Amino acid sequence: MIINLISDTVTKPTQGMLDAMMSAAVGDDVFKEDPTVNALEEKAAKLFGMESALFFPSGTMTNQTAIKLHTQPGEQLICDKYAHVYNYEGGGVSFNSGVSCRLVDGDRGTMTAAQVESVINPPDFYHSPLSTLVCVENTANKGGGTCWDFQELQKIRKVCDDYKLGYHLDGARLWNAMVEKNETALQYGRLFDTISVCLSKGLGCPVGSLLLGTKEHMHKALRIRKIFGGGMRQSGFLAAAAIYALDNNVDRLAEDHKKAKEIGNVLASKSFIKKVEPIETNIVIFEIDESYMTSDQFVNTLKEKDILIIGMGQGKLRMVTHLDYTDNMHDELLKQLATI
């Protein structure tokens, strides 16, 4: 039995999801003639109370498209120093949009409205980049699956309105945040100009993300998706998986959160663990006391036991619980951690 906790992207479709995929009605989505993709986009837009949605191959592409929608070359977006758009999208902000990032030194991937306001460049000072967009990531991956305080997000919305800035949510794991905090998609849809949500992480789909916004935004996004090479043909097979996931796999995320917290409790009890970040959702980030062993030694020790985890650099290690991480796997992991 291999226990793979590298990411929640390692899941395989369940039988129910496969059945939905195999029975999907499909067409050519590049011509907007795939009925299942159209149904998914309509379902997602209604769920968030937003005008329109567009299906994409990846979350990176949805984020990069949103940034291009909201900015012009030479401008600047504001995000936390841990933000996915800055750290894990291959420099696409600068490559695709010609935009720089103003990084905020926040708390576990989150920042305050006051911090955002303090780094907005004066619009009439042409020596500095024009601030035009604020990006937030919920949950914050590098922060340890951190959930944002919704009231703080509302305060940032007011700052964006006051300074006429766009407001984009990288909601790759937004489903986890909503389940953990008992929030709704409608709340988020009312708050942001554009939202990206991933379907291939906690929801267990093989491929896909959605970008949501106004009809005008999605009309422009369709062209940007084409330029980025994101047009797919009979993608209804993938959209059917997404519809199944939205109907069946959201509420169960609470199970992943419970298991992650139990893993954190065991790690925190071990003398060789230097620190365990607070655990809110399905991500466990921790550090090894290297006077006992190195991070690489710990990763290899688990690998010898068929337990796979990942390093995030700077001494941080990560485990991510997910749909395919079973109760039996969980019991075995806790047992193995106790013996180290």
N, C-alpha and C positions, 0 to 999 in steps of 0.2 A: 504493500500500500504506500503510494507516494502522496505525501501531504504538501501541496503546493500553496504557499502563502505569499508568493512573490507579489501578486496583485489580484484585484477582483476582475481583471481582464482575462484571466486564464480559464474561465468557465466554458463549458460546452452546453449546447442547447439541450433542454430536457425533451422527453418524448412528446409531451404536449406541445412544446414549441415547434419541434420538428414536424408534427402532424399539421400544425397551422401553416408552416412554411410550404409543405408539400401540396396543400390544397388551395394555395393562394391563387387568386385571379391576377394575371399580370399583363402589362403592356409596355410601351416604350416611354419611360419616365423623362427622357430628354425632350420628348414632345409633350410631356405632361399628360400622357395617356395611360399611365399605370394606375388602375383603380385602387389597388391596395395602398400604394404610396399616397395617393390623393386622400384616401380614408384616414391614413395615419396622420397626415398633416392637418386635416380638419379636426381630428380627435384631439391632437396636441394643442392646437390653437384654442379650441373650446375649453380644454382643461385649464389653461392658463388665462383664459379670458382675453387673449390677444387676437389681433386681426388675422394673422397669417403665420404659417410655419413652412419650413423647407427642410427636406431630408438630405443629409450629408453622409459621406463615408466615414468621417472622423470628427472628434471633438476639436482637434487642432484646427481643422479646416473651418469649422463653424466659428471658432474664436477669431481666426485670422480674417475671415470674411467680415465679421462684425467690426473689427478694428478698421478694416478698409472702408466700411460703410460710414464710419463716424469721423474719419480723419483725412487729412491731406498730407503729402510728403513735407517733411520739415516740422511737423507739429509734434506734440508730446502727449502721451497718456500717463496717467497716474495709477500706480498699483502698489501693493505691498511687496516687500523684497522677496517674499517666498512665492509670489504669484506664478502660476503655471505658464501664463502667456510670456513671462520673462525668462523663466528657468528651463522650461521643458518643451518649447515649441521651435527649437532649432534656429533661434534668431529671426523667426518669421516676421516679427514686428518691424524690424528694420528692412529685411529683404523684400517683403511683400508690400509694405505700406510706406516705407521711408520715414518711419516714425521712431522717436526715442521714448524711453521709459523713465519716468521720475519715480524712483523707488522710495517707499515710506518704510521706516523702521517700526513696524507694527508689533503686535503680540500674537505669536503662533499663526501668522498668516492673515490676521485681521488688522484693520486700522480704524481710527476714529474719524468722525466728520471734521473735528478740529485739525487733525493731522493732514487730512486732504486739503482743507482750506489753506493751511499754512504753506503748501508747496505749489499752489497755483501761481503761474507766472503772470505778472501784470500784462494785460492784453495790448497795451499801448507801448510796451517796452520791446522794441523789435530786435534787440540783441539776444533775447532768450527765446526758446521755442514757444509757440503758442499752445497753451494747455487746452485740449479740446475733448478729452475722454477720461472717464474714471472706470477702471475694471476691478471687479471684486470676484473672488473665487470661493464658492460655498458648496461643499465643505472645502476647507483649505488643506490640500493634500500634504504639503511639506510641513504644515503646522501640526499634523497628526490627526487629520479628519476633523478639524475644528469647525464648529457651527458658529456662524455670525449671530450677533445680537440683532434681532430684527429692528428694534427701535433705532439702533445705530445706523442700520441701512437706510432707514427713513430719514435720518438726519443728513446722511450723505446725499440722498436724493434732493433735499432742500438746497444743499451747497451747489449741486449740479445745476439746479434751476436758477439759483442766484447768479451763477457765473456762466450760464448757458453752455454747460458741458454735457456731452453724451454720457450715458450710464449703461454699462454692459455687465451682465452677470455671466461669468463662467460657472455654470451650474453642472459641471460634469458629474458631481455626486450630490446634486441638490436633493434628489430623492431621499438620500440618507439624512440630510439635515431636516427635511420636512417631517419624516417619520420620527426622528429623535425629539424634535421640538414641537411636534403636534401643530405644524403650520400647513397652509394650503398653497397649491399652485396659483390660485387666484390672487392671493396676497402678493406673490412675487410678480405676477403678470401686471398688476396695477402699479408696481414700483419702478420697473426697469424699462429702458427703451428697447433693448434686445436681450434675449436670454439664450444661452447654449445649454442643452441638456444631453448627457451621454446615455446611450442605451446598452452599451457593451461592457459596462462595469457592474454595478450592483444588480442591475436588472437582468443580466445574464444573456443578452443578445450576442450573436456572433460578430456583428458589425453595425455601426451606425450612430449618428447623433442628429439632433434637430436644432435649428436656429429659429427663434420666434421673434416677431416684431410686428410693425405695421405692414399693410399691403405694399406701401411704397418701398419700405426697407427690403421686403422679400423680393420685390420686382428687381431691385438693384442687386440683391444677393444672388439671384438666379444667374445674372451675367457674370458676377465675380466667381461663383462656383464653376461656371464654364471655363473661365480663364485659368482657374486653379486646377482644372482637369477633374472636377468632382462630379460630372454628369454620369449617371449610371443608367443602364437600359432597363432590363426586366428586374428592377430592384424591389418589386413587390414581394419577392420571396423573403427579403430582409425586412421589409416593412411589416410583413405578417408576423415575424418574430417579435418586432417591437410592439405591435398591438397586443399580442399575447402577453408580453412582459408587463405592459401597463395595466392589463386586466388582472394579472395573477401574481406578479413578483414584487410589488411595492411594499405591501404591509409586512411581508416576511423579512424585510431588512432589519427589523428589530431583533431577530434571532442572531444576525451577524454582529450587531452591536453588543448584545449580551455576551457572546463568545469572546469578542475582542476584550471586553472589560475583565472577563475571567482570566484570559491570558495575561493581561497587564498585572492582575493581582498576584499571579504566580511569579512573574518576572520580578516584581517589586520585592518579593520575599527572598530573593536570591542574593547572596553576598557579592557575587561578581557583577551584578547589574548596578551601574553607576546612577542611572536615571531612567525613569519611564515618564514620557510626556503624558499629560492628562488625556484620557480616552473618552471621547464622546460618541463616536460612531464605529466604523469598522476598521480603522487604521490604528496600529500599535507601533509607535516609534520609541526606541529606547537606545541607551548607550551602555557599552561594556566598560567596566573598570579594568583598564589594560594592565594594571599591576597583577591581575589574575590571568588574563589571556587577551589576545588581540581580537578585534572584531572579525578579522578573517578566520581566525582559529575557531571562533564561535560558529560562524556560518558553516565552516567545513565540518565541525562536529555534528551539527544538525543534518548536514547533507549526507553524512555517513549513516544517519538514521532514517534516510529518505524523507527528510523535512527540508523544504526549500524556502529560504527567505532571501531578502535583498538588502544590500547596503545602499545608503543614500549619500555617502560622502561625509566628510567631517566627523567620522566616528559614529554616525547615526545608522541604526538598522531598522528595518521595517517588516512588519507582518500585516497582511490584509485578509480579513475573513470575507467569505463570499458564499454564493449559492451552492457550490460544489464541495464546500468544506463541511463534511458530515459530522454528526454527533460522535460517531466512532473515531473519526480523525481527531476531533477535539479532545476526546478522552485520552487518546494515544499521545497527542502533543503535550498535554498537561503532565502526563506520566513521565514522558521523556525529559521535559524541562526539570521536573522534580529530581531526576537522577543525576543531573549534571553538577 
